[in-house]
Amino acid sequence: MFKYNSKEYTCIKVSLYPEQCYVVNEVSLIIKPKEFKLIPLNDYYYGSFENPRVVFNTSILPEQIETLDDTMDEPILYENSKDLYYRLKVDRLIDELDPSEVYFALCDYFDYKGDNKIADLEE
């Protein structure tokens, strides 16, 4: 949100057909560059990639680029796609596990790290 509210940055809107847009996980480009997958924009779920990047299969013409109108348009903003990705993963794990399992797993993890966060919470 900092960049969106800052006077140093301008939020733009690019008008393309969704069929011309794909999402790729930048992490897969680094780890397995020959095996990455382009996901059609319509099939992409926010938070399913650690570091998503949008790829267009067309040229972008000047008339397709506009400054975002704050009164008419509302962008989908996430400060950090990695945080969203990991929060969704953790939420899914918590939903699948018993709450006591999650608690004791976190206790073991913090104990291993030598962190007293759990002891601080219990006080």
Secondary structure by P-SEA (a helix, b strand, c coil): ccccccccbbbbbbbcccccbbbbcaaaaaacccccccccccccccccccbbbbbbccccccccccccccccccccccccaaaaaaaaaaaaaaaaccaaaaaaaaaaaaaaaccaaaaaaac
